[in-house]
Amino acid sequence: MDAALVTVEVHLANGLPNFTIVGLPEAEVKESKDRVRAALQNCQFEFPARRITVNLAPADLPKESGRFDLPIALGILAASGQIPADKLAEYEYAGELALTGELRAIRGALAMTYRAANCGRAFILPAVNAQEAALVEDAVVYPAQSLLQVAAHLAGRDALTRHIPNLQAIEPHYADMREVKGQSQSKRALEIAAAGGHSVLMSGPPGTGKSMLAARFPGILPQMTQVEALESAAMQSLGGMFEVENWKRRPYRAPHHTASAVALVGGGCKLQRNLRPNTINCECTSIFATEICPKQRLSQ
């Protein structure tokens, strides 16, 4: 949820043409070499036929996803003198490149924008993520459709337009507690928990109204503060589940009673180092269940 600052360094040297990315890149980051090469060529830029070394600092932090495509491409253009490098430090960049040079959506835009705003820099990112990123107060967000637009902005030829958030004040709709008939003792317990910020554990046989009461619990909670809304939205953004329409809406989840612990909290493949919330799939669920439950291991 806390976006770490990653510095992209590009070095061009003489020798046989080669493209190397260092700094603990995952497989999707290593594959950015082909995406960046095709995007630069299709945008009519010259791809340097030299030894290219890209360093993603800090070196001990694992890097994942395709969000580094845009800064890597800009670093190559600046190192080869095709765009000026004097304005690069004024912005932060993130975006996945298509082979045509268009920018595709990324995950975690909200957390990255929050970090960029605190550092006093503007943020250039794909236009699809602009509305989400602009939820951060005082953030300067420049949406771009393609690599050409970003290069033209840095060169001073065609400046990008700052995104102005257009959020309509929509009152979140929750299930009404008044629809519950009876259950006075349980409703009283929920009211005390909502007023004092306590946790609640409801236990009982099926059909007694536990899920019905839990679904109406967010409706009696106070409105989310800006900090709470950012934390909740950042968590959903990491899992790719955030929608702007749910801004400042209390999240409610109703997992099936057979869901495993890993499916509840999130995870990924057992070889993956950067686990994400609520991104577990069926194959990985069986892997984790096999490691946790000895009975299931014997049955398999």
ZATI-113042 format. One line per 4 residues: number of its first residue (from 1); their letters; for each residue x, y, z of N, C-alpha, C. Coordinates in steps of 0.001 Angstrom, whole numbers, plus 500000, padded with zeros to 6 digits. Atoms other than C-alpha are relative to their C-alpha. Layout:
N
NUM> A> X/Y/Z/X/Y/Z/X/Y/Z ~ ...
//
This chain:
300
1> MDAA> 500821/498792/500000/500000/500000/500000/500849/501249/500000 ~ 499067/498876/500021/503008/502286/500498/500896/499846/498780 ~ 499252/500106/501258/504489/502918/497062/501445/500427/500226 ~ 498572/499690/499878/508267/502736/497155/500481/500721/498746
5> LVTV> 499461/499237/501116/510187/505177/494973/501048/499165/499270 ~ 499061/500745/500836/511992/503427/492114/500582/500953/498970 ~ 499289/499142/500946/514597/505313/490092/500478/499160/498824 ~ 499608/500703/501217/515123/504192/486492/501217/500699/499409
9> EVHL> 498756/499474/500549/518701/504707/485286/500316/499263/498699 ~ 499701/500565/501321/519714/504162/481649/501412/500407/499601 ~ 498628/499735/500452/523279/503848/480359/500190/499401/498624 ~ 499692/500444/501354/524329/503606/476712/501510/499907/499854
13> ANGL> 498565/500219/500167/527742/502154/475898/500256/499426/498613 ~ 499610/500573/501283/529626/501145/472777/500148/498490/500125 ~ 499898/501450/500016/529723/497520/471758/498868/499389/499203 ~ 501065/500693/500707/527452/494900/470317/498647/500362/500606
17> PNFT> 501321/499635/499474/523741/495777/470620/499495/498994/501023 ~ 500504/500848/498913/522334/494439/473856/499097/500845/500884 ~ 500967/499309/499149/519477/495337/476227/499882/499193/501292 ~ 499985/500691/498713/519825/494416/479901/499273/500843/501031
21> IVGL> 500710/499354/498893/517537/495244/482834/500435/499323/501291 ~ 499547/500519/498709/518943/494830/486360/499225/500696/501116 ~ 500704/499434/498852/517525/495508/489815/498860/499130/500477 ~ 501016/500971/499581/515559/492335/490709/498689/500144/499230
25> PEAE> 501258/499917/500768/513042/492547/487844/499319/498645/499922 ~ 500775/501217/500223/510264/489974/487662/499877/499748/498497 ~ 500065/500395/501411/509397/488237/484399/499316/501060/499149 ~ 500694/499001/500804/506914/490910/483270/500840/501255/499799
29> VKES> 499114/498855/500172/509566/493610/483819/501088/499680/498971 ~ 498994/500388/500985/512171/491677/481836/499426/500026/498585 ~ 500618/500003/501320/509693/491345/478985/499752/501407/499458 ~ 500207/498637/500480/509423/495130/478786/501016/500395/498927
33> KDRV> 499012/499693/501032/512524/495095/476571/499370/499942/498610 ~ 500622/500135/501316/510489/493871/473620/498879/501014/499805 ~ 501067/499010/500142/507532/496149/474350/500567/501388/499754 ~ 499400/498669/500154/509746/499225/474680/500621/500144/498616
37> RAAL> 499372/499921/501327/511690/498423/471499/498944/500202/498904 ~ 501039/499870/501019/508526/497971/469435/499276/501342/500102 ~ 500696/498725/499831/506849/501055/470947/500832/501160/499465 ~ 499150/498925/500504/509836/503299/470172/500063/499998/498480
41> QNCQ> 499916/500067/501459/510114/502068/466607/498686/500382/499337 ~ 501292/499656/500585/506378/502366/465921/499633/501468/500202 ~ 500208/498564/499797/506427/505919/467314/501012/500838/499215 ~ 499042/499316/500876/509129/506802/464752/501201/500541/500761
45> FEFP> 498759/499672/499311/511882/507109/467374/501091/499023/499572 ~ 498869/500868/500328/515330/505658/466841/500370/499170/501222 ~ 499566/500867/498903/516143/502659/468993/501509/499836/499915 ~ 498539/500005/500089/519871/502892/469833/500547/498586/499801
49> ARRI> 499335/501282/500241/521927/500020/468405/501292/499955/500807 ~ 498852/499981/499103/524235/500052/471436/499715/499090/501195 ~ 500193/500778/498777/524697/498283/474757/499187/500852/500985 ~ 500912/499248/499139/521735/499479/476856/499885/499268/501334
53> TVNL> 500138/500555/498657/521780/498910/480600/499004/500857/500772 ~ 501033/499323/499212/518692/499811/482644/500081/499475/501423 ~ 499929/500354/498582/519001/499837/486424/498773/500542/500711 ~ 501165/499622/499208/515920/499875/488660/500414/500031/501462
57> APAD> 499524/499842/498627/517065/501263/491994/498832/500299/500936 ~ 498939/500756/499353/516993/500285/494824/500086/498563/499500 ~ 499747/501301/500612/518548/497014/493719/499416/498846/500800 ~ 500486/501108/499172/517219/494941/496651/498481/499924/500074
61> LPKE> 501466/500002/499988/513522/495722/495998/499491/499299/498744 ~ 500525/500677/501192/511724/493251/493686/499048/500904/499224 ~ 500838/499172/500880/510047/494955/490715/499073/499095/499207 ~ 500978/500807/500727/506867/493590/489127/499032/500897/499254
65> SGRF> 501018/499387/500853/504139/494511/486603/500656/500809/498873 ~ 499498/499282/501162/504447/496500/483391/500031/501499/500154 ~ 500056/498547/499789/504321/499963/484976/501317/500696/499696 ~ 498689/499387/500249/508033/500503/484286/500271/500214/498515
69> DLPI> 499760/499838/501443/507614/500484/480485/500210/501462/499624 ~ 499906/498582/500367/507033/504236/480220/501291/500642/500504 ~ 498735/499371/499585/509968/505395/482423/501227/499406/499316 ~ 498859/500579/500710/512308/502918/480701/500113/500598/498604
73> ALGI> 499976/499410/501339/511316/504234/477283/500467/501448/500040 ~ 499569/498607/499886/511740/507841/478405/501478/500096/500338 ~ 498573/499990/499676/515143/507029/479890/500859/499731/498782 ~ 499237/500279/501222/516333/505562/476596/499981/501201/499060
77> LAAS> 500090/498817/500864/515067/508588/474669/500868/501137/500520 ~ 499175/498934/499438/516781/510973/477083/501478/499682/499886 ~ 498584/500372/500090/520057/509019/477098/500513/500104/498579 ~ 499583/499899/501406/520127/508988/473291/499827/501401/499432
81> GQIP> 500127/498622/500444/519368/512734/473101/498800/500288/499136 ~ 501177/499771/500836/515988/512384/471386/498954/500865/500690 ~ 500837/499067/499240/514152/514269/474151/500885/500669/501044 ~ 499182/499346/498965/515531/516816/476654/499834/499302/501341
85> ADKL> 500013/500686/498715/516440/515401/480031/499848/500952/501177 ~ 500013/499044/498898/516150/518602/482067/498678/499993/500764 ~ 501301/499983/499334/512433/518141/482868/499590/498644/500566 ~ 500384/501333/499550/512471/514454/483740/499807/499935/501510
89> AEYE> 500072/500071/498543/513015/515062/487462/498781/500707/500572 ~ 501175/499290/499495/509879/517223/487719/498769/499101/500129 ~ 501173/500867/500035/507536/514263/487237/500370/498607/500476 ~ 499886/501446/499829/506980/510673/488204/499160/499340/498913
93> YAGE> 500609/500626/501165/505957/508184/485526/499641/498556/500326 ~ 500395/501403/499917/504128/504881/485324/499056/499717/498857 ~ 500888/500361/501096/502455/503088/482463/500535/498813/499230 ~ 499637/501139/500841/502442/499915/480438/499828/500383/498542
97> LALT> 499998/499622/501409/503254/500340/476765/499447/498874/499138 ~ 500384/500921/501064/501438/498648/473911/501062/500062/498905 ~ 499006/500015/501074/503449/497754/470837/499872/501211/499093 ~ 500206/498798/500805/501960/500797/469108/500420/501277/500716
101> GELR> 499631/498828/499230/503144/503152/471863/498890/500550/500867 ~ 501092/499553/499140/499741/503558/473542/500237/499560/501442 ~ 499851/500289/498578/499562/503587/477324/498790/499229/500501 ~ 501051/500830/499448/497568/500896/479083/499917/500173/501514
105> AIRG> 500272/499786/498578/496095/500850/482582/500980/499216/500861 ~ 499114/500637/499029/498163/499923/485630/499245/499818/501308 ~ 500559/500187/498664/497405/498720/489149/500722/500909/500992 ~ 499382/499238/498932/498051/500730/492295/500258/501453/499687
109> ALAM> 499779/498598/500371/497765/504163/490686/499730/500940/501161 ~ 500349/499120/498882/496201/505629/493822/501145/500106/500993 ~ 498888/499982/499051/499063/504630/496119/501210/500728/499429 ~ 498861/499321/500617/501679/505859/493642/499771/501510/499915
113> TYRA> 500302/498568/500061/499925/509205/493209/500125/500639/501372 ~ 499879/499476/498630/499756/509651/496990/501466/500234/500352 ~ 498564/499841/499750/503530/509139/497172/500563/501171/499194 ~ 499496/498910/500840/504191/511513/494273/499555/501359/500521
117> ANCG> 500486/498726/499471/502010/514236/495807/500759/500403/501246 ~ 499244/499687/498789/503854/513980/499125/501425/500421/499686 ~ 498643/499624/500399/507178/514311/497283/500037/501325/499242 ~ 500052/498719/500682/505992/517496/495546/500187/499919/498502
121> RAFI> 499841/500147/501438/506168/516083/492008/498659/499683/499357 ~ 501187/500355/500769/503515/515789/489341/500122/498558/499525 ~ 500048/501407/500376/502473/512380/488032/499439/499877/498592 ~ 500440/500299/501360/502219/511305/484388/499682/498519/499927
125> LPAV> 500458/501384/500015/500239/508112/483902/498958/499812/498912 ~ 501019/500216/501038/497760/506476/481491/498696/500709/500307 ~ 501244/499253/499818/494532/508356/480934/498921/499166/500665 ~ 501008/500858/499377/492520/505335/482100/500040/500117/501515
129> NAQE> 499844/499924/498549/493883/505768/485633/499918/501416/500539 ~ 499964/498603/499557/493535/509568/485776/498937/500288/501041 ~ 501082/499718/499064/490175/509652/487546/500290/499410/501371 ~ 499644/500635/498726/491394/507241/490203/501121/500752/500687
133> AALV> 498860/499321/499401/494692/509057/490748/499638/501382/500515 ~ 500378/498644/499601/492987/512461/491011/499218/500040/501306 ~ 500686/500011/498711/491198/511342/494186/500893/500500/501129 ~ 499065/499490/498998/494337/512310/496121/499961/501516/499991
137> EDAV> 500093/498545/499909/493986/515858/497370/501328/500660/499641 ~ 498840/499193/500399/496403/518426/495891/500961/499241/499084 ~ 499135/500729/500924/497803/515845/493463/499912/500622/498611 ~ 499926/499472/501361/498925/517118/490038/500155/498807/499056
141> VYPA> 500052/501197/500847/497980/514439/487503/499891/500429/498547 ~ 500028/499748/501436/498723/514568/483784/499722/498676/499277 ~ 500279/501235/500733/496957/511818/481819/500536/500064/498576 ~ 499462/500080/501361/498482/510666/478535/499451/498761/499324
145> QSLL> 500516/501121/500784/497218/508412/475778/501115/499150/499399 ~ 498945/500731/500696/500551/507422/474272/501364/500544/500411 ~ 498628/499565/499765/504314/507669/474502/500312/501275/499240 ~ 499765/498791/500784/504281/510334/471780/499530/501245/500740
149> QVAA> 500505/498855/499250/502173/512651/473937/500933/500364/501144 ~ 499076/499721/498895/504560/512293/476890/501290/500619/499470 ~ 498765/499448/500572/507608/512936/474693/499786/501428/499510 ~ 500288/498639/500453/505955/516004/473141/499857/500954/501176
153> HLAG> 500132/499152/498811/505124/517325/476622/501371/500344/500581 ~ 498668/499747/499452/508712/516943/477843/500838/500857/499068 ~ 499256/499188/500967/510034/518522/474650/499456/501417/499889 ~ 500571/498664/500022/507769/521565/475152/499210/500319/498751
157> RDAL> 500737/499727/501236/505892/521158/471869/498486/499972/500218 ~ 501440/500147/499785/502442/519991/473017/499796/499566/501450 ~ 500087/500285/498571/501814/520223/476761/498754/499180/500307 ~ 501134/500786/499522/499599/517708/478515/499092/500861/500860
161> TRHI> 500982/499264/499216/496432/518971/480187/499837/499337/501356 ~ 500170/500539/498654/496168/518576/483932/498574/499497/500187 ~ 501318/500596/499788/493315/516329/484949/499330/500647/501211 ~ 500789/499412/498925/490656/518067/487039/498909/499000/500391
165> PNLQ> 501005/501009/499622/488574/515568/489043/498597/500579/499972 ~ 501408/499623/500077/484852/515728/488424/499195/498970/500779 ~ 500667/500951/499127/483449/513862/491395/498681/500583/500470 ~ 501305/499584/499526/479762/514207/491991/499737/499387/501377
169> AIEP> 500272/500458/498642/478697/513974/495606/498820/499028/499975 ~ 501030/501036/500013/476800/510682/495547/499916/499390/501389 ~ 500188/500579/498672/475362/509566/498836/500024/498480/499880 ~ 499939/501460/500116/476383/505924/499294/498729/499352/500536
173> HYAD> 501227/500700/499619/473434/503571/499512/500361/498687/500680 ~ 499797/501236/499253/473478/500842/502124/498640/499369/500308 ~ 501207/500668/499528/470945/498263/503186/499580/500599/501349 ~ 500536/499273/498843/468694/499780/505880/499811/499040/501170
177> MREV> 500165/500797/498790/468848/498429/509419/498531/499946/500438 ~ 501399/499984/499608/465168/499369/509840/499197/498872/499351 ~ 500684/501112/500639/464261/496507/507538/500039/498725/500840 ~ 499880/501183/499147/465267/494029/510238/498931/500067/501083
181> KGQS> 501050/500070/498993/462308/493026/512376/500478/499116/501161 ~ 499514/500741/498848/463146/491928/515886/501506/500145/500141 ~ 498542/500019/499825/466759/491015/516703/500478/501214/500791 ~ 499649/498786/499256/466854/493840/519249/501352/499874/500696
185> QSKR> 498733/500172/499284/469779/492390/521198/501180/500068/499023 ~ 498917/499962/500990/471895/491860/518078/500182/501405/499430 ~ 499885/498639/500528/471100/495317/516715/500628/500928/501029 ~ 499376/499194/498949/472041/496863/520054/501503/499758/500046
189> ALEI> 498566/500305/500014/475405/495070/519918/500695/500664/498816 ~ 499410/499344/501165/476037/496392/516403/500080/501509/500188 ~ 499964/498561/499758/475159/499934/517463/501159/500375/500928 ~ 498880/499723/499079/477648/499777/520356/501334/499832/499275
193> AAAG> 498750/500215/500736/480343/498366/518057/500266/501133/499013 ~ 499820/498907/500953/479740/501076/515460/500392/501292/500705 ~ 499691/498763/499274/479852/503844/518058/501405/499981/500585 ~ 498682/500080/499356/483021/502581/519744/501105/499492/499132
197> GHSV> 498969/500515/500888/484866/501184/516741/500486/498632/500398 ~ 499634/501340/499547/484824/497609/518052/499755/498975/498910 ~ 500245/501130/500880/484929/494292/516256/498817/499198/500507 ~ 501184/500783/499651/481940/491965/516210/500163/498596/499435
201> LMSG> 500035/501390/500438/481754/488179/516018/498611/499462/500274 ~ 501340/500550/499857/478312/486730/515361/500045/498499/499745 ~ 499964/501446/500087/477840/483012/515925/498599/499455/500189 ~ 501317/500604/499886/474784/480876/515432/499699/499102/498829
205> PPGT> 500358/500910/501105/473047/478299/513215/499566/500776/498776 ~ 500438/499319/501233/472172/479119/509596/498547/500452/500089 ~ 501351/499494/500061/469113/481256/509031/499575/500865/501159 ~ 500370/499175/498853/469229/483262/512249/500166/501493/499732
209> GKSM> 499914/498584/500342/470052/486564/510484/501376/500613/500119 ~ 498644/499444/499845/473831/486924/510862/500415/500789/498755 ~ 499611/499315/501234/474498/487796/507210/499106/501200/499734 ~ 500921/498887/500206/471415/490011/507073/500409/501198/500850
213> LAAR> 499562/498906/499124/472642/492053/510039/501349/500556/499549 ~ 498680/499542/500424/476225/492183/508762/499914/500869/498755 ~ 500140/499202/501211/475082/493525/505375/499487/501395/500285 ~ 500550/498688/499647/473344/496412/507142/500878/500743/500996
217> FPGI> 499101/499343/499045/476187/497184/509524/500701/501224/499409 ~ 499355/498789/500538/478009/499614/507113/499089/501218/499981 ~ 500915/498861/500064/474864/501752/506997/499917/500807/501267 ~ 500041/499251/498743/475157/502751/510672/501376/500490/500411
221> LPQM> 498662/499490/499714/478887/503487/510538/500104/501455/499570 ~ 499831/498598/500425/480038/507138/510311/500623/500079/498615 ~ 499434/499800/501332/481109/508564/506961/501511/499875/500044 ~ 498561/500217/500052/484629/507660/505911/500741/501326/499904
225> TQVE> 499132/498836/500116/487333/510259/506450/500860/499879/498746 ~ 499147/500022/501185/489770/511188/503687/501088/498939/500122 ~ 498937/500993/499800/492511/509014/505208/499445/498596/499876 ~ 500610/501323/500092/490189/506021/505597/499636/499664/498555
229> ALES> 500386/500248/501385/488907/506411/502051/501213/499696/499133 ~ 498789/500260/500767/492449/506554/500647/500558/498616/500301 ~ 499486/501322/499650/493518/503446/502570/499147/498902/499386 ~ 500894/501001/500576/490464/501503/501454/500131/499945/498480
233> AAMQ> 499886/499972/501455/490766/502641/497838/501349/499473/499528 ~ 498681/500510/500378/494505/501879/497751/500040/498477/500076 ~ 500050/501454/499893/493861/498328/498947/499240/499396/498823 ~ 500759/500505/501141/491210/497816/496261/500743/500228/498683
237> SLGG> 499255/499718/501221/493444/499420/493634/501107/498982/499771 ~ 498946/500998/500139/496234/496927/494338/499455/498704/499434 ~ 500613/501201/500532/493829/494110/493581/499284/500204/498692 ~ 500677/499718/501256/492462/495830/490476/498489/500012/500108
241> MFEV> 501444/500044/499788/488977/496077/491995/499390/501365/500276 ~ 500510/498696/499600/488657/499807/492641/499171/500624/498891 ~ 500851/499231/500899/485845/501783/491010/499741/501356/500635 ~ 500144/498644/499478/485527/505538/491359/498619/500194/500622
245> ENWK> 501350/499862/499451/481801/505150/492042/499914/499576/501457 ~ 500003/500467/498612/482666/503441/495345/500870/500850/500909 ~ 499171/499119/499177/484746/506360/496631/499253/500382/501283 ~ 500529/499713/498661/484119/506849/500378/498781/499137/500343
249> RRPY> 501042/500953/499658/481766/503890/500430/500612/498898/500853 ~ 499502/501037/499108/482253/501471/503296/499991/498650/499283 ~ 499982/501281/500709/483412/498173/501781/499321/498911/500816 ~ 500658/501149/499375/481425/495040/502512/500291/498771/499153
253> RAPH> 499684/501240/500697/482522/491505/501587/499227/498862/500653 ~ 500753/501158/499512/480468/488322/501908/500585/498741/499379 ~ 499413/501218/500578/482810/485379/501166/499186/498762/500381 ~ 500698/501249/499729/481396/481881/501004/500601/499314/501229
257> HTAS> 499506/500593/498754/481676/479847/504178/501050/498924/499756 ~ 498965/500993/500306/483899/477313/502393/501305/500645/499532 ~ 498791/499323/500468/486493/479968/501417/501160/499725/500959 ~ 498821/500258/499185/490017/479217/502630/500548/501302/500575
261> AVAL> 499383/498810/499393/492107/481557/504746/500781/500805/498975 ~ 499238/499302/501032/494311/482378/501749/499071/500768/499067 ~ 500947/499313/500867/491277/483247/499628/499416/501234/500685 ~ 500540/498846/499275/490102/485634/502354/500967/501175/499999
265> VGGG> 499045/498905/499830/493288/487640/502816/500755/500324/498732 ~ 499268/499748/501231/494733/487318/499303/501273/499206/499950 ~ 498748/500733/500141/497969/485898/498000/500407/499931/498550 ~ 499527/500215/501359/499410/484495/494797/500678/498660/499934
269> CKLQ> 499268/501252/500116/501557/481650/493549/501036/499907/501111 ~ 499102/500159/498848/503800/480178/496216/501421/500451/499683 ~ 498687/499488/500374/506871/481270/494241/499999/501503/499813 ~ 500084/498546/500195/505620/484853/493952/500375/500710/501285
273> RNLR> 499538/499306/498799/507303/487262/496334/499108/501160/500385 ~ 500858/498860/499705/504906/490192/496059/498547/499552/499950 ~ 501379/500469/499945/501529/488928/497213/499057/501183/499991 ~ 500970/498928/500136/498442/490990/496450/498692/499597/500660
277> PNTI> 501259/500330/499332/495076/491230/498227/498959/499494/499016 ~ 501152/500518/500745/492208/489112/496895/500312/499726/498534 ~ 499660/500344/501374/494031/487930/493775/500290/498515/499872 ~ 499716/501419/500020/494245/484250/494621/499095/499307/498988
281> NCEC> 500829/500754/500932/493028/481829/491957/499827/498574/500515 ~ 500352/501333/499518/491695/478299/492250/501226/499101/500079 ~ 498831/500865/500008/494989/476638/491344/500889/500265/501205 ~ 499151/499663/498857/496955/478531/493982/499294/499693/501319
285> TSIF> 500713/500342/498776/494212/477944/496562/500263/498552/500369 ~ 499748/501401/499706/494704/474219/496251/501437/499791/500455 ~ 498601/500141/499578/498466/474659/496582/500153/500400/501467 ~ 499873/499561/498620/498214/476632/499804/499242/499080/500941
289> ATEI> 500766/500896/499141/495500/474360/501197/500748/498701/500225 ~ 499226/501227/499844/497743/471378/500557/501112/500191/501020 ~ 498911/499761/499052/500549/472989/502541/499496/500240/501412 ~ 500501/499650/498671/498327/474083/505425/499301/498818/500655
293> CPKQ> 500862/501022/499431/495970/471125/505904/500603/498614/499756 ~ 499413/501339/500207/497652/467719/506505/498978/498999/499465 ~ 501003/500950/500461/494348/465863/505925/499791/500130/498501 ~ 500177/499800/501433/493919/467422/502510/501218/499525/499233
297> RLSQ> 498798/500474/500656/497548/466600/501685/499927/498476/499827 ~ 500118/501436/500102/496868/462935/502442/498960/499600/498967 ~ 501060/500329/500949/493681/462941/500398/500445/500237/498568 ~ 499523/499706/501362/495468/464417/497387/501148/499066/499618
//
